[in-house]
C-alpha cells in the first residue's frame, strides 16, 4: 500500500503579531499583520510592511497556535491586517479556515470560550468589487465576519472608528459581524486610537491614527529628548 502524500502546511509571510490588541476592533484581540503590499498607498503608516520579501515566513499551524493561546486568554476576536492580506490569498484562506475551526472548538461546552461571541475582522486595501471579482480573494475572505475595504487616502481623513480614511467601508458579512459591528458603522472615536507597545529594541503602534497624530507624537518625543531613527510612516 502506498503512503498517502503529506499535506504541506501553508505559509504566510508575516510582519508581526500581538495580543492583546485593543484598537482594531471590539475587545481584546489577536492581531496578525501580513507582510507585503502591492497597493502602496501614499501616507501609509506601515511602509515597513510593503516589501513582499520582508517579514518572516510562518506556517499557518504556528499562527493557529497563537490563536488558540489567545482564545484561552480571553480573546474577543482576531484582526488580520498588513501589508495587504489578500496579496497572499491561499495562506490567508487557510489561516481563517483554521481559526474558524479553533473558534468553534473553544466555544463548545467546556471550552475556554464557551458561549462567547468571537469575530474575525479583516483589513484590505482592495475594494469590495475587486475582492468579489477575483476567485482567490473571494475564497480567502469566506470566513471573515467583517471586512474593512478600500485604499487609504491621506487627503480624506475620518474620525470613524477603525478606519483610516473616509472612503473606507466597514462591511459586516455574517450575522455575527452584523450583531457586533452594527453600532460601530457610524461611530466616531472617543478614546485612544493608538496602542503603544514597547519592545526590546523598538516601539510599535497599533491602531488607526488621526490625521496629524503621528507628527504630533514625533514632536512630543523630541521635546522629551527621544528621536525616532526609522519611523515606519517615513519614506
Secondary structure, 3 states (H helix, E strand, C coil): CCCCCCCCCCEEEEEEEEEEECCCCCCCEEEEEECCCCCCCCCCCCHHHCCCCCCEEEEHHHHHHHHHHHHHCCCCEEEEEECCHHHHHHHHHHHHHHHHHHHHHHHCCCCCCCCCCCEEEEECCCCHHHHHCCHHHHHHCCCCCEEEECCCCCCCCCCECCCCCCCCEEEECCHHHHHHHHHHCCCECCCCCEEEEECCCCEEEEECCCCCHHHHHHHHHHHCCCCCCCCCCCC
